[in-house]
């Protein structure tokens, strides 16, 4: 498919990152296939997660088609951009249509980005997950790439005023080894494996993060932060 909108949006996004002074550490891009379909299953801690994960995938020379809620597509400014970049509209009142659209994109060789937790985790831990990522992998025979973003919650997250000042926050994005599921996979077992893998990768990324988590609102209780306690 023609990508006339994605390249200029990337230029704008990179300009925003430079303005914010973000300090990136990207790892694991070699796990993203050079061609063919794959699913990025991404943790969700802030409103910039999609753009940061997409930026981290650029060294692999792949564009990510994100599954995003219908309200974004309904926005007069964001909507045309989302459609122009061939992202996938998720209407929660008609989930089957978005599932079919994602399946079609994967079978045509696209990288599809999914937030399996469904919404931002206020605790910054991995929440209970929906089974869509595993079911898509089973239906399209493509790998799931576990993906962790860390640091984005310091800029803009749910329930906290966004901070767009230049503060040079460290932002880490890590792509884990692919997980493969086939049509014989038990969906619940597959979901449990994906969650366990994301938790392990999250802990690894947090352990390598240069700033202390102690006493920070953006850090989970487990690391001495003051974020809300996990609900699950």
Backbone as CSV, one residue per row, in Angstrom:
resi,resn,N_x,N_y,N_z,CA_x,CA_y,CA_z,C_x,C_y,C_z
1,UNK,0.838,-1.199,0.000,0.000,0.000,0.000,0.875,1.254,0.000
2,UNK,0.407,2.301,-0.610,1.176,3.543,-0.689,1.218,4.230,0.672
3,UNK,2.401,4.712,1.031,2.563,5.403,2.311,2.980,6.844,2.044
4,UNK,1.985,7.690,1.773,2.256,9.096,1.509,2.209,9.936,2.784
5,UNK,1.479,9.468,3.790,1.283,10.229,5.021,2.314,9.854,6.088
6,UNK,2.661,8.572,6.170,3.545,8.107,7.243,4.893,8.848,7.275
7,UNK,5.615,8.978,6.149,6.941,9.632,6.207,6.924,11.047,6.764
8,UNK,6.022,11.949,6.320,6.041,13.291,6.916,5.631,13.306,8.383
9,UNK,4.765,12.394,8.793,4.399,12.316,10.207,5.612,11.890,11.032
10,UNK,6.399,10.974,10.518,7.617,10.554,11.214,8.558,11.738,11.407
11,UNK,8.689,12.573,10.394,9.536,13.765,10.502,9.049,14.660,11.639
12,UNK,7.723,14.849,11.721,7.153,15.683,12.785,7.385,15.061,14.161
13,UNK,7.179,13.749,14.249,7.356,13.057,15.525,8.810,13.132,15.984
14,UNK,9.730,12.930,15.063,11.149,13.027,15.433,11.497,14.441,15.887
15,UNK,10.848,15.424,15.270,11.056,16.801,15.710,10.572,17.018,17.136
16,UNK,9.439,16.398,17.479,8.927,16.479,18.850,9.901,15.832,19.824
17,UNK,10.447,14.677,19.453,11.398,14.001,20.344,12.630,14.870,20.582
18,UNK,13.116,15.540,19.505,14.281,16.415,19.666,13.952,17.596,20.572
19,UNK,12.752,18.159,20.395,12.325,19.282,21.237,12.283,18.874,22.711
20,UNK,11.796,17.662,22.974,11.694,17.180,24.349,13.052,16.738,24.897
21,UNK,14.012,16.532,24.022,15.339,16.117,24.462,15.406,14.680,24.949
22,UNK,14.512,13.832,24.446,14.455,12.455,24.928,15.746,11.706,24.613
23,UNK,16.146,10.856,25.553,17.359,10.059,25.404,16.954,8.601,25.194
24,UNK,17.100,8.136,23.964,16.566,6.829,23.599,17.570,5.699,23.792
25,UNK,17.022,4.568,24.204,17.742,3.300,24.136,16.782,2.287,23.532
26,UNK,17.068,1.877,22.302,16.252,0.889,21.607,17.042,-0.415,21.525
27,UNK,16.391,-1.515,21.800,17.069,-2.810,21.711,16.117,-3.865,21.150
28,UNK,16.706,-4.865,20.505,15.931,-5.998,20.022,15.276,-5.814,18.671
29,UNK,15.625,-4.748,17.932,14.999,-4.536,16.622,15.272,-5.693,15.673
30,UNK,16.322,-6.474,15.948,16.622,-7.630,15.090,15.540,-8.701,15.160
31,UNK,14.667,-8.624,16.184,13.577,-9.587,16.295,12.389,-9.234,15.396
32,UNK,12.388,-8.028,14.842,11.323,-7.635,13.923,11.667,-8.160,12.544
33,UNK,10.805,-8.948,11.929,11.145,-9.517,10.620,11.321,-8.438,9.556
34,UNK,12.281,-8.669,8.658,12.545,-7.708,7.578,11.391,-7.647,6.596
35,UNK,10.652,-8.719,6.517,9.461,-8.746,5.674,8.470,-9.744,6.247
36,UNK,7.219,-9.603,5.840,6.186,-10.482,6.356,5.519,-9.918,7.596
37,UNK,4.401,-10.502,7.943,3.592,-9.995,9.043,4.143,-10.343,10.411
38,UNK,3.809,-9.523,11.388,4.150,-9.771,12.791,3.291,-8.864,13.655
39,UNK,3.134,-9.244,14.909,2.365,-8.473,15.884,3.312,-7.941,16.942
40,UNK,3.271,-6.632,17.167,3.962,-6.063,18.320,2.959,-5.991,19.463
41,UNK,3.170,-6.771,20.512,2.312,-6.741,21.700,3.000,-5.845,22.719
42,UNK,2.444,-4.654,22.948,3.132,-3.579,23.659,2.458,-3.303,25.002
43,UNK,3.265,-3.116,26.046,2.694,-2.653,27.311,2.190,-1.228,27.135
44,UNK,1.334,-0.768,28.047,0.708,0.548,27.835,0.785,1.356,29.125
45,UNK,1.679,2.368,29.108,1.893,3.182,30.308,1.708,4.676,30.062
46,UNK,1.577,5.080,28.789,1.442,6.499,28.488,0.865,6.740,27.110
47,UNK,0.478,7.979,26.854,-0.187,8.312,25.601,0.761,8.353,24.396
48,UNK,2.066,8.382,24.623,3.020,8.401,23.519,3.571,7.015,23.185
49,UNK,3.057,5.977,23.834,3.615,4.630,23.641,3.614,4.206,22.181
50,UNK,2.515,4.487,21.478,2.420,4.037,20.090,3.484,4.699,19.229
51,UNK,3.675,6.002,19.422,4.649,6.733,18.617,6.075,6.311,18.961
52,UNK,6.331,6.023,20.227,7.662,5.595,20.637,7.979,4.192,20.127
53,UNK,7.016,3.287,20.212,7.231,1.934,19.684,7.421,1.981,18.170
54,UNK,6.641,2.824,17.511,6.797,2.974,16.064,8.152,3.538,15.695
55,UNK,8.639,4.503,16.469,9.965,5.077,16.225,11.048,4.022,16.412
56,UNK,10.910,3.194,17.460,11.913,2.163,17.734,11.956,1.098,16.651
57,UNK,10.866,0.933,15.909,10.816,-0.072,14.837,11.426,0.430,13.536
58,UNK,11.681,1.722,13.439,12.183,2.290,12.184,13.532,1.712,11.747
59,UNK,14.478,1.425,12.672,15.738,0.810,12.210,15.532,-0.509,11.473
60,UNK,14.422,-1.203,11.746,14.104,-2.439,11.026,13.464,-2.145,9.672
61,UNK,13.291,-0.846,9.366,12.699,-0.394,8.095,11.280,-0.924,7.909
62,UNK,10.539,-0.882,9.020,9.141,-1.317,8.975,8.257,-0.232,9.575
63,UNK,7.097,-0.021,8.960,6.070,0.829,9.523,5.113,-0.055,10.321
64,UNK,4.645,0.455,11.450,3.713,-0.288,12.292,2.314,0.267,12.089
65,UNK,1.359,-0.614,11.856,-0.058,-0.242,11.750,-0.700,-0.530,13.115
66,UNK,-1.017,0.522,13.841,-1.515,0.351,15.201,-3.030,0.185,15.234
67,UNK,-3.485,-0.663,16.133,-4.907,-0.762,16.436,-5.217,0.307,17.478
68,UNK,-6.135,1.205,17.151,-6.426,2.347,18.031,-7.929,2.552,18.125
69,UNK,-8.353,3.113,19.244,-9.779,3.246,19.488,-10.434,4.222,18.510
70,UNK,-11.699,3.979,18.274,-12.486,4.718,17.294,-12.472,6.225,17.547
71,UNK,-12.425,6.627,18.821,-12.484,8.051,19.150,-11.334,8.831,18.521
72,UNK,-10.180,8.203,18.360,-9.051,8.881,17.720,-9.342,9.092,16.239
73,UNK,-9.926,8.096,15.605,-10.269,8.205,14.191,-11.379,9.235,13.963
74,UNK,-12.193,9.464,14.968,-13.284,10.433,14.854,-12.801,11.874,14.999
75,UNK,-11.582,12.062,15.514,-11.038,13.401,15.689,-10.758,14.042,14.332
76,UNK,-11.115,15.325,14.187,-11.007,15.998,12.887,-9.570,16.124,12.410
77,UNK,-8.622,16.190,13.346,-7.212,16.319,12.964,-6.534,14.956,12.923
78,UNK,-6.678,14.206,14.014,-5.984,12.917,14.105,-6.569,11.879,13.161
79,UNK,-7.883,11.928,12.942,-8.550,10.913,12.129,-7.960,10.753,10.737
80,UNK,-7.857,11.842,9.959,-7.277,11.705,8.615,-5.841,11.199,8.637
81,UNK,-5.069,11.588,9.647,-3.694,11.108,9.752,-3.670,9.606,10.044
82,UNK,-4.528,9.165,10.952,-4.585,7.745,11.293,-4.967,6.913,10.075
83,UNK,-5.963,7.380,9.327,-6.368,6.641,8.127,-5.269,6.683,7.064
84,UNK,-4.607,7.830,6.937,-3.538,7.961,5.953,-2.357,7.060,6.248
85,UNK,-2.124,6.764,7.531,-1.035,5.866,7.914,-1.490,4.409,7.974
86,UNK,-2.750,4.161,7.620,-3.319,2.811,7.536,-3.344,2.106,8.885
87,UNK,-3.580,2.897,9.942,-3.809,2.285,11.246,-5.204,1.662,11.253
88,UNK,-5.503,0.893,12.274,-6.715,0.077,12.289,-7.689,0.587,13.335
89,UNK,-8.868,0.930,12.891,-9.911,1.505,13.737,-10.549,0.412,14.597
90,UNK,-10.532,0.609,15.916,-11.142,-0.360,16.828,-12.413,0.238,17.414
91,UNK,-13.530,-0.261,16.948,-14.838,0.138,17.480,-15.267,-0.952,18.455
92,UNK,-15.245,-0.629,19.739,-15.515,-1.653,20.747,-16.941,-2.191,20.688
93,UNK,-17.827,-1.470,20.002,-19.192,-1.977,19.837,-19.279,-2.953,18.668
94,UNK,-18.201,-3.038,17.876,-18.172,-3.957,16.729,-16.754,-4.489,16.579
95,UNK,-16.313,-5.242,17.581,-14.935,-5.708,17.625,-14.555,-6.644,16.495
96,UNK,-15.526,-7.357,15.943,-15.211,-8.321,14.893,-14.657,-7.637,13.647
97,UNK,-15.135,-6.432,13.343,-14.668,-5.724,12.149,-13.197,-5.351,12.266
98,UNK,-12.784,-4.871,13.446,-11.382,-4.512,13.635,-10.495,-5.757,13.649
99,UNK,-11.002,-6.866,14.185,-10.246,-8.118,14.185,-9.991,-8.575,12.757
100,UNK,-11.021,-8.518,11.930,-10.890,-8.927,10.524,-9.915,-8.007,9.789
101,UNK,-10.003,-6.703,10.072,-9.095,-5.745,9.426,-7.647,-6.020,9.811
102,UNK,-7.404,-6.318,11.089,-6.046,-6.626,11.545,-5.559,-7.935,10.939
103,UNK,-6.432,-8.915,10.861,-6.077,-10.207,10.269,-5.686,-10.031,8.806
104,UNK,-6.445,-9.205,8.116,-6.154,-8.938,6.703,-4.789,-8.257,6.544
105,UNK,-4.511,-7.291,7.424,-3.223,-6.593,7.358,-2.064,-7.546,7.634
106,UNK,-2.207,-8.402,8.629,-1.149,-9.358,8.958,-0.904,-10.331,7.814
107,UNK,-1.966,-10.823,7.219,-1.816,-11.784,6.118,-1.206,-11.145,4.882
108,UNK,-1.324,-9.824,4.777,-0.718,-9.125,3.644,0.730,-8.703,3.941
109,UNK,1.239,-9.072,5.114,2.637,-8.836,5.432,2.930,-7.602,6.259
110,UNK,1.905,-7.019,6.898,2.106,-5.806,7.693,2.509,-6.143,9.132
111,UNK,3.162,-5.173,9.781,3.413,-5.221,11.224,2.248,-4.506,11.903
112,UNK,1.582,-5.181,12.815,0.434,-4.610,13.516,0.784,-4.433,14.991
113,UNK,0.576,-3.220,15.508,0.837,-2.923,16.910,-0.419,-3.014,17.745
114,UNK,-0.337,-3.752,18.841,-1.485,-3.996,19.710,-1.096,-3.712,21.160
115,UNK,-2.028,-3.137,21.901,-1.860,-2.969,23.348,-2.784,-3.982,24.018
116,UNK,-2.282,-5.190,24.318,-3.169,-6.257,24.796,-3.825,-5.981,26.141
117,UNK,-3.307,-5.025,26.915,-3.970,-4.670,28.177,-5.243,-3.871,27.921
118,UNK,-5.370,-3.286,26.733,-6.581,-2.577,26.351,-6.608,-1.118,26.743
119,UNK,-5.924,-0.765,27.810,-5.914,0.621,28.280,-4.636,0.858,29.074
120,UNK,-4.360,2.114,29.389,-3.145,2.454,30.129,-3.186,1.863,31.542
121,UNK,-2.081,1.280,31.940,-1.948,0.746,33.296,-1.501,1.867,34.232
122,UNK,-2.365,2.275,35.140,-2.026,3.345,36.074,-0.961,2.926,37.082
123,UNK,-0.830,1.626,37.300,0.187,1.122,38.231,1.538,0.970,37.543
124,UNK,1.536,1.027,36.203,2.726,0.832,35.367,3.255,-0.595,35.430
125,UNK,2.440,-1.502,35.938,2.705,-2.929,35.869,1.882,-3.509,34.715
126,UNK,2.139,-4.775,34.355,1.367,-5.422,33.304,0.022,-5.868,33.873
127,UNK,-1.053,-5.365,33.299,-2.391,-5.712,33.754,-2.826,-7.054,33.160
128,UNK,-4.006,-7.519,33.562,-4.636,-8.633,32.864,-4.837,-8.227,31.408
129,UNK,-4.732,-9.205,30.524,-4.756,-8.884,29.102,-5.932,-9.532,28.396
130,UNK,-6.295,-8.923,27.281,-7.304,-9.501,26.404,-6.621,-10.499,25.476
131,UNK,-7.404,-11.356,24.846,-6.828,-12.467,24.080,-6.653,-12.147,22.594
132,UNK,-6.918,-10.902,22.195,-6.894,-10.572,20.775,-5.565,-10.838,20.094
133,UNK,-4.460,-10.511,20.748,-3.144,-10.690,20.128,-2.878,-12.159,19.823
134,UNK,-3.158,-13.023,20.773,-2.922,-14.454,20.572,-3.848,-15.002,19.496
135,UNK,-5.095,-14.592,19.507,-6.034,-15.090,18.498,-5.641,-14.611,17.101
136,UNK,-5.140,-13.383,16.999,-4.673,-12.891,15.698,-3.452,-13.672,15.223
137,UNK,-2.536,-13.967,16.150,-1.356,-14.740,15.778,-1.740,-16.138,15.306
138,UNK,-2.712,-16.741,15.974,-3.168,-18.067,15.583,-3.834,-18.041,14.207
139,UNK,-4.599,-16.986,13.953,-5.352,-16.907,12.702,-4.525,-16.498,11.503
140,UNK,-3.374,-15.851,11.752,-2.565,-15.342,10.637,-1.217,-16.043,10.501
141,UNK,-0.876,-16.899,11.470,0.398,-17.624,11.466,1.593,-16.684,11.427
142,UNK,1.510,-15.595,12.192,2.641,-14.666,12.300,3.129,-14.654,13.746
143,UNK,4.369,-14.255,13.991,4.885,-14.210,15.369,4.385,-12.998,16.136
144,UNK,4.371,-13.133,17.445,4.143,-11.995,18.336,5.502,-11.552,18.874
145,UNK,5.784,-10.262,18.743,7.017,-9.697,19.278,6.670,-8.958,20.575
146,UNK,6.997,-9.522,21.750,6.741,-8.802,23.013,7.529,-7.493,23.020
147,UNK,6.860,-6.407,23.381,7.477,-5.079,23.291,7.228,-4.292,24.570
148,UNK,8.293,-3.722,25.114,8.187,-2.943,26.343,8.662,-1.514,26.094
149,UNK,7.830,-0.566,26.515,8.183,0.855,26.517,8.309,1.280,27.977
150,UNK,9.377,2.004,28.300,9.526,2.489,29.671,10.069,3.919,29.663
151,UNK,9.436,4.777,30.454,9.816,6.188,30.544,8.783,7.115,29.958
152,UNK,7.924,6.599,29.090,6.912,7.461,28.449,5.906,8.006,29.444
153,UNK,5.689,7.271,30.554,4.730,7.721,31.564,5.185,8.993,32.253
154,UNK,6.454,9.326,32.143,6.971,10.553,32.754,6.566,11.794,31.949
155,UNK,6.205,11.589,30.703,5.831,12.703,29.835,4.323,12.946,29.877
156,UNK,3.552,11.851,29.660,2.102,12.024,29.579,1.423,10.683,29.812
157,UNK,0.681,10.593,30.910,-0.032,9.369,31.214,-1.391,9.694,31.796
158,UNK,-2.176,8.687,31.984,-3.555,8.861,32.452,-3.593,9.387,33.886
159,UNK,-4.398,10.427,34.101,-4.600,10.951,35.440,-3.519,11.882,35.940
160,UNK,-2.524,12.175,35.093,-1.422,13.057,35.479,-1.238,14.113,34.387
161,UNK,-1.045,15.341,34.775,-0.871,16.419,33.795,0.363,16.159,32.950
162,UNK,0.231,16.320,31.635,1.361,16.060,30.746,2.479,17.072,30.983
163,UNK,3.703,16.619,30.780,4.896,17.440,30.979,5.660,17.510,29.665
164,UNK,5.445,18.566,28.897,6.092,18.710,27.602,7.285,19.654,27.658
165,UNK,7.822,19.835,28.858,9.047,20.616,28.989,10.247,19.766,28.580
166,UNK,11.308,20.442,28.164,12.526,19.736,27.765,13.247,19.248,29.014
167,UNK,13.172,17.935,29.256,13.770,17.391,30.474,14.721,16.223,30.220
168,UNK,14.893,15.851,28.968,15.841,14.797,28.599,15.562,13.483,29.333
169,UNK,14.295,13.090,29.352,13.947,11.826,29.989,14.545,10.643,29.221
170,UNK,15.077,9.642,29.923,15.470,8.402,29.248,14.211,7.633,28.811
171,UNK,14.192,7.184,27.588,13.099,6.377,27.065,13.684,5.082,26.533
172,UNK,13.261,3.965,27.101,13.751,2.664,26.654,12.617,1.906,25.950
173,UNK,12.926,1.315,24.803,11.992,0.440,24.099,12.746,-0.842,23.763
174,UNK,12.192,-1.974,24.166,12.854,-3.255,23.944,11.901,-4.234,23.268
175,UNK,12.380,-4.862,22.195,11.632,-5.907,21.498,12.196,-7.263,21.909
176,UNK,11.325,-8.135,22.417,11.763,-9.451,22.854,11.759,-10.472,21.737
177,UNK,12.183,-11.679,22.068,12.214,-12.750,21.079,10.788,-13.128,20.680
178,UNK,10.589,-13.480,19.411,9.233,-13.792,18.915,8.614,-14.992,19.624
179,UNK,7.317,-14.901,19.809,6.523,-16.023,20.305,5.673,-16.540,19.150
180,UNK,5.639,-17.856,18.982,4.889,-18.455,17.886,3.716,-19.262,18.431
181,UNK,2.563,-19.055,17.842,1.364,-19.788,18.221,0.730,-20.354,16.950
182,UNK,0.191,-21.561,17.057,-0.522,-22.118,15.902,-1.969,-22.378,16.275
183,UNK,-2.707,-22.935,15.347,-4.152,-23.101,15.550,-4.491,-24.108,16.636
184,UNK,-3.500,-24.883,17.061,-3.751,-25.847,18.135,-3.504,-25.249,19.519
185,UNK,-3.020,-24.002,19.562,-2.693,-23.357,20.838,-3.941,-23.124,21.679
186,UNK,-3.836,-23.407,22.953,-4.896,-23.041,23.887,-4.798,-21.531,24.126
187,UNK,-5.871,-20.805,23.863,-5.826,-19.345,23.905,-5.435,-18.847,25.301
188,UNK,-6.015,-19.414,26.337,-5.702,-18.974,27.696,-4.236,-19.235,28.038
189,UNK,-3.728,-20.379,27.621,-2.323,-20.694,27.877,-1.420,-19.743,27.096
190,UNK,-1.812,-19.434,25.869,-1.039,-18.497,25.057,-1.025,-17.108,25.658
191,UNK,-2.164,-16.678,26.159,-2.259,-15.361,26.804,-1.392,-15.312,28.056
192,UNK,-1.406,-16.399,28.834,-0.591,-16.455,30.059,0.894,-16.384,29.722
193,UNK,1.298,-17.079,28.650,2.701,-17.050,28.239,3.099,-15.654,27.779
194,UNK,2.237,-15.008,27.016,2.534,-13.654,26.550,2.669,-12.695,27.732
195,UNK,1.763,-12.781,28.682,1.826,-11.896,29.839,3.099,-12.151,30.647
196,UNK,3.415,-13.415,30.877,4.622,-13.759,31.630,5.866,-13.211,30.928
197,UNK,5.893,-13.304,29.599,7.035,-12.817,28.831,7.147,-11.299,28.931
198,UNK,6.013,-10.612,28.850,6.027,-9.155,28.969,6.483,-8.717,30.361
199,UNK,6.038,-9.427,31.386,6.446,-9.088,32.760,7.957,-9.229,32.911
200,UNK,8.519,-10.322,32.423,9.962,-10.544,32.530,10.738,-9.470,31.764
201,UNK,10.254,-9.131,30.575,10.943,-8.120,29.776,10.823,-6.745,30.416
202,UNK,9.660,-6.436,31.000,9.477,-5.170,31.705,10.473,-5.048,32.852
203,UNK,10.598,-6.107,33.645,11.516,-6.076,34.790,12.958,-5.888,34.327
204,UNK,13.316,-6.513,33.220,14.670,-6.367,32.682,14.923,-4.920,32.264
205,UNK,13.960,-4.335,31.545,14.108,-2.948,31.090,14.182,-1.999,32.285
206,UNK,13.324,-2.216,33.265,13.348,-1.371,34.467,14.683,-1.476,35.194
207,UNK,15.261,-2.683,35.227,16.536,-2.876,35.900,17.688,-2.163,35.209
208,UNK,17.541,-1.897,33.911,18.581,-1.218,33.144,18.342,0.283,33.036
209,UNK,17.213,0.756,33.581,16.866,2.171,33.457,17.809,3.011,34.318
210,UNK,18.347,4.109,33.782,19.390,4.850,34.510,18.900,5.685,35.691
211,UNK,17.641,6.113,35.701,17.137,6.970,36.779,16.522,6.130,37.898
212,UNK,16.670,6.573,39.122,16.116,5.855,40.265,14.587,5.924,40.263
213,UNK,13.959,4.804,40.614,12.504,4.746,40.716,12.015,5.127,42.117
214,UNK,12.900,5.169,43.063,12.545,5.367,44.471,11.777,6.676,44.681
215,UNK,10.564,6.553,45.237,9.757,7.710,45.596,9.110,8.447,44.439
216,UNK,9.203,7.914,43.237,8.696,8.622,42.060,7.240,8.267,41.750
217,UNK,6.469,9.276,41.381,5.064,9.052,41.012,4.941,8.179,39.760
218,UNK,5.959,8.226,38.905,5.919,7.473,37.651,6.441,6.043,37.803
219,UNK,6.762,5.646,39.017,7.326,4.318,39.249,6.356,3.445,40.043
220,UNK,6.339,2.149,39.780,5.424,1.250,40.504,5.846,1.043,41.951
221,UNK,4.893,0.664,42.763,5.154,0.403,44.180,6.245,-0.645,44.350
222,UNK,6.269,-1.636,43.492,7.255,-2.715,43.568,8.685,-2.195,43.549
223,UNK,8.906,-1.040,42.891,10.247,-0.465,42.787,10.438,0.728,43.727
224,UNK,9.524,0.870,44.678,9.646,1.965,45.643,8.997,3.249,45.193
225,UNK,8.234,3.201,44.101,7.538,4.378,43.608,6.212,4.588,44.307
226,UNK,5.501,5.640,43.888,4.226,5.958,44.530,3.061,5.911,43.556
227,UNK,3.202,5.168,42.467,2.084,4.975,41.541,0.971,4.187,42.242
228,UNK,-0.260,4.276,41.738,-1.352,3.507,42.346,-1.043,2.009,42.347
229,UNK,-1.580,1.322,43.327,-1.371,-0.117,43.432,-2.076,-0.838,42.277
230,UNK,-1.522,-1.941,41.798,-2.197,-2.712,40.744,-3.584,-3.157,41.198
231,UNK,-4.505,-3.169,40.237,-5.872,-3.585,40.542,-6.079,-5.057,40.313
232,UNK,-5.144,-5.713,39.650,-5.310,-7.142,39.364,-4.194,-7.948,40.010
